[in-house]
Amino acid sequence: MKLDKSKRLYEEAVKLMPGGVSSPVRAVKPFPFYTAYAKGSKIVDVDGNEYIDYCLAYGPLILGHANPIVKQAIAEQLEKGWLYGTPIELEIEYAKLITKLYKSIEMVRFVNTGSEATMSALRLARGFTGRNKIVKIEGSFHGAHDAVLVKAGSGATTHGIPNSAGVPPDFVKNTLQVPFNDVEALADVVEKNRDDLACVIMEPVMGNSSLILPEEGYLKEVRKITEENDVLLIFDEVITGFRLALGGAQEYYGVEADITTLGKIAGGGLPIGIFGGKREIMEHVAPSGAVYQAGTFSGNPLSLTAGYTTVKFIIENKVLEKVNKTTEAIAKGIADQIEDSNLNYSIGRIASMFCVYFGETPRNYADALKLDKEKFVRFFWELLKEGVFFPPSQYECCFVSYAHSDEDVKKTIEAVGTCLRRS
């Protein structure tokens, strides 16, 4: 596998951008590969190497790269213009679709990123309740804004910086933390702080500290605790939205949040963020209420078009049924390879997400930190040599798309088995 062009590009990039990248998790040592183009389940780098892609831009591309239906819809919108600064009819149609799929959502606000959605959701929770404190789950990642950069997952965990410089202590003094899958710890913190506690924010399935699934009954207990103490519950479904089910993790687990954040798949591969909830809460957002939120690019025609077209395609073509079956086959094949190799590794899977753990299956952030991230990086590079691209971190999830074929599955399982024994 030659990476000469990627190496040269990286040597230029480090002179111009911090770490040579636009987001920390892309900073693979000694250097990342640079993409030339992608289509379907494949991504091709500037040196001509082709990989079966299970990163899929960290989740948004559930239909695969350059889906022709989405591409055509974007092209048609481009002919009409790509930014207006005015309302468009598609905002209404997409809002109707989301409120139909999510029982807990009656009104939405379109923004530009998942980070912006969670930041706004927290502000809304505080504005609605008149309280200051929030509870987040250790190792969860809700974007790179100040209030939630405490024991954060994703790139912060990968690079050993769970907290960020430049965040004044006063900014996070109201951010409380509890472990995932620990009902007693949550109940204790909520009850002790209920008088000034606005909300609990959580990923219903943790996807940024490896893949960590909620234990049976956990989410329902979280909902019960927050309701009994008059505390809002925010589900960050930026990853799980439209992937676990059409109504996300809330439909999958039968638990409704007060506020929901969406992103990734909701933009069909273009930047988007969405937050929504009950009407009585959402009407506190400006201009209806006193919780201010605004953005020049919010509700832009291209992202709305790509996202709406993607979600409609998912519904009309039974996409989730297909990708879940494909993922099940991959996970089973990898589990067999792990067992046959007599390795002390494991695999987790839900819907069309999976993760190979270099260690025991984690139930919380502390467990995830015990996984062997150095071995995983070696495994990542070995997989690339075999033509398979997993996200370059033990703490990220793999995603499967509608474009992945039976041939992709077979090749992936064989490659994973080979590379597990090498790494």
SVG drawing of the C-alpha trace seen along z (x, -y; Angstrom):
<svg xmlns="http://www.w3.org/2000/svg" viewBox="-47 -37 53 58">
<polyline fill="none" stroke="black" stroke-width="0.4" points="0.0,0.0 1.6,-3.2 0.7,-6.5 3.4,-8.8 0.9,-11.5 -0.9,-11.4 2.4,-11.8 3.4,-14.8 0.0,-16.4 0.2,-15.9 3.7,-17.5 2.2,-20.6 -0.9,-20.5 0.9,-20.5 2.4,-23.9 -1.0,-25.4 -3.4,-23.7 -3.1,-22.6 -2.1,-19.0 -2.6,-19.2 -6.3,-18.5 -9.7,-20.2 -10.9,-17.8 -8.7,-16.0 -9.9,-12.4 -8.5,-12.7 -5.0,-13.1 -3.9,-9.5 -0.2,-8.8 2.1,-9.0 -0.3,-10.6 -3.8,-10.1 -4.7,-9.1 -6.2,-11.8 -9.4,-11.1 -9.7,-11.6 -13.3,-10.5 -15.9,-8.0 -18.9,-6.2 -21.2,-3.6 -19.4,-1.6 -15.9,-2.5 -13.6,-5.4 -10.5,-6.0 -7.4,-7.9 -5.1,-10.2 -2.6,-7.3 -5.3,-5.2 -5.9,-2.8 -9.6,-1.7 -11.1,-0.8 -14.5,0.6 -15.7,-2.3 -17.1,-1.7 -16.4,-5.2 -18.9,-6.8 -17.9,-10.3 -18.6,-9.1 -22.2,-8.1 -24.2,-10.4 -23.9,-8.4 -26.4,-5.6 -27.1,-5.4 -23.4,-5.2 -21.3,-7.8 -22.7,-9.9 -26.1,-8.3 -27.6,-9.2 -31.1,-10.1 -29.7,-12.5 -27.2,-13.8 -29.9,-14.6 -32.0,-16.4 -29.0,-18.5 -28.3,-19.3 -31.9,-20.4 -31.7,-22.7 -28.4,-24.1 -30.1,-25.3 -32.6,-27.3 -29.9,-28.7 -28.2,-27.5 -28.7,-30.2 -31.6,-32.7 -31.7,-34.0 -35.5,-33.6 -37.9,-30.8 -38.6,-28.0 -41.4,-25.5 -39.1,-22.5 -38.5,-23.6 -42.2,-23.0 -42.3,-19.7 -39.2,-18.4 -40.5,-19.6 -43.8,-17.7 -41.9,-14.5 -39.7,-14.7 -42.7,-15.4 -44.5,-12.4 -41.5,-10.0 -40.7,-11.3 -43.6,-11.3 -41.7,-13.5 -41.1,-16.2 -43.9,-18.8 -41.7,-21.7 -38.2,-21.9 -35.5,-24.4 -33.0,-23.8 -29.4,-24.7 -26.1,-23.8 -24.3,-21.2 -24.8,-18.6 -22.7,-20.8 -24.9,-23.8 -28.0,-21.6 -26.8,-20.4 -25.5,-23.8 -28.9,-25.3 -30.8,-22.5 -28.9,-23.1 -29.6,-26.8 -33.2,-26.1 -33.4,-23.7 -31.9,-26.3 -34.1,-29.1 -37.2,-27.0 -36.5,-25.8 -34.7,-28.9 -32.0,-26.6 -28.3,-26.4 -26.9,-22.9 -26.8,-20.1 -25.9,-16.4 -24.0,-14.7 -22.7,-11.1 -19.0,-10.5 -17.4,-9.9 -20.4,-11.2 -19.6,-13.7 -22.1,-16.5 -19.9,-18.7 -17.0,-20.9 -18.7,-23.7 -17.5,-24.7 -20.3,-23.3 -19.8,-19.7 -16.0,-19.4 -15.7,-17.5 -14.7,-13.8 -15.8,-14.0 -15.6,-11.2 -14.7,-11.2 -11.4,-12.9 -11.0,-14.2 -10.6,-10.6 -8.6,-9.5 -5.9,-12.1 -5.9,-11.9 -7.4,-15.4 -10.8,-14.7 -10.9,-18.4 -9.9,-21.4 -7.6,-24.3 -9.3,-27.6 -12.5,-26.7 -12.7,-28.7 -13.5,-26.6 -16.6,-28.8 -18.0,-27.6 -18.2,-24.0 -18.9,-24.4 -22.5,-23.7 -21.8,-20.5 -22.2,-17.4 -21.3,-13.9 -22.3,-10.4 -21.3,-7.0 -23.4,-5.4 -25.6,-2.5 -25.5,-3.6 -29.1,-4.3 -28.1,-4.8 -25.4,-7.4 -27.8,-9.4 -30.6,-9.3 -28.2,-10.5 -26.9,-13.5 -30.4,-14.5 -32.0,-14.4 -29.2,-16.4 -29.3,-19.1 -32.9,-19.1 -33.6,-22.7 -31.0,-24.1 -30.9,-21.2 -32.2,-22.0 -31.6,-18.8 -29.8,-15.5 -28.3,-15.3 -27.2,-11.9 -26.5,-9.7 -29.1,-6.9 -26.5,-4.7 -22.9,-5.9 -21.1,-6.2 -18.0,-8.3 -16.2,-6.2 -16.5,-3.1 -20.0,-1.6 -21.6,-1.3 -25.2,0.0 -27.7,-0.8 -28.5,2.1 -32.0,3.4 -34.4,1.0 -31.7,-1.7 -33.2,-4.4 -36.6,-3.9 -35.2,-4.4 -33.4,-7.6 -36.8,-8.8 -38.5,-8.0 -35.8,-9.7 -35.9,-12.9 -39.7,-13.0 -40.0,-12.5 -37.6,-15.3 -39.0,-17.7 -35.8,-17.7 -35.8,-17.8 -34.3,-14.9 -32.3,-15.6 -31.5,-12.7 -28.6,-13.5 -29.6,-11.4 -27.1,-13.0 -25.7,-9.5 -28.7,-7.3 -31.4,-9.4 -32.8,-7.6 -30.3,-4.8 -31.6,-2.7 -35.2,-3.2 -37.1,-5.8 -37.8,-7.4 -34.3,-6.8 -33.4,-5.4 -36.6,-6.7 -38.6,-4.4 -36.2,-1.5 -36.2,-1.6 -39.7,-3.0 -38.5,-6.0 -39.4,-9.7 -37.2,-12.7 -38.3,-16.2 -35.8,-17.7 -34.1,-15.8 -31.1,-16.7 -30.5,-15.3 -27.8,-15.6 -25.6,-13.4 -28.1,-11.3 -30.6,-14.2 -28.5,-16.2 -27.9,-13.4 -24.2,-14.1 -24.4,-17.9 -24.0,-19.9 -27.1,-20.1 -28.3,-20.1 -31.8,-20.0 -33.3,-20.3 -36.9,-19.8 -39.3,-18.9 -42.7,-19.6 -44.4,-22.8 -44.5,-24.3 -40.7,-24.0 -39.9,-25.0 -42.0,-28.1 -39.4,-29.6 -37.0,-29.8 -36.7,-33.2 -38.5,-34.9 -41.4,-33.2 -39.6,-33.3 -36.6,-34.7 -34.1,-31.9 -32.0,-33.3 -30.8,-31.2 -29.9,-32.4 -27.8,-31.5 -27.2,-32.8 -27.0,-29.3 -29.7,-27.6 -32.3,-25.9 -30.3,-26.3 -31.8,-24.8 -29.0,-22.3 -28.9,-20.6 -32.6,-20.5 -32.9,-19.0 -30.2,-16.3 -31.6,-15.4 -35.3,-15.3 -34.5,-13.2 -32.4,-10.8 -35.0,-10.2 -37.7,-9.8 -35.5,-7.2 -34.9,-5.4 -38.7,-5.1 -39.7,-4.2 -36.9,-1.6 -36.8,0.2 -33.2,-0.8 -33.0,-0.1 -34.1,3.5 -31.4,4.1 -28.5,2.4 -29.3,4.1 -29.1,7.5 -25.8,6.6 -24.4,5.4 -25.7,8.6 -23.8,10.7 -20.6,8.6 -20.8,8.8 -21.4,12.5 -18.5,13.1 -16.1,11.0 -17.3,12.7 -16.5,16.1 -13.0,14.8 -12.4,13.6 -13.5,16.9 -11.5,19.0 -8.4,16.9 -8.8,17.4 -8.3,13.7 -9.4,11.7 -11.4,9.3 -15.1,8.7 -17.6,7.1 -20.7,4.9 -23.5,4.2 -26.8,2.5 -28.8,1.9 -26.2,0.7 -23.5,-0.2 -20.7,2.1 -17.4,1.9 -14.5,4.3 -13.3,4.0 -9.6,4.8 -10.6,6.1 -13.9,6.8 -17.2,5.2 -17.5,1.9 -20.6,0.8 -19.3,-2.7 -16.5,-5.2 -14.2,-3.8 -14.4,-0.4 -13.8,-1.9 -10.5,-3.5 -9.2,0.0 -9.4,1.0 -6.1,1.3 -6.1,-1.7 -2.5,-1.2 -3.3,2.3 -6.4,0.9 -4.3,-1.6 -2.0,1.2 -5.2,3.1 -6.5,0.0 -3.3,-0.2 -3.3,3.6 -6.9,3.3 -6.1,0.5 -3.5,2.8 -6.4,5.3 -8.6,2.6 -10.9,2.0 -11.3,-1.4 -12.5,-1.4 -12.6,-4.7 -9.0,-5.3 -9.8,-5.1 -10.8,-2.4 -13.3,-5.0 -15.3,-5.4 -18.0,-3.2 -18.2,-1.5 -21.2,-2.2 -22.8,-0.2 -24.6,-1.6 -27.3,-0.6 -24.5,-0.4 -22.5,2.3 -22.8,5.6 -22.5,9.3 -19.1,9.3 -18.1,6.4 -19.2,8.4 -17.2,11.4 -14.0,9.5 -14.4,7.5 -14.8,10.6 -11.7,12.3 -9.7,9.1 -10.6,8.5 -9.7,12.1 -6.3,11.8 -5.5,8.4 -6.7,9.4 -4.1,12.2 -1.4,9.8 -2.0,6.9"/>
</svg>
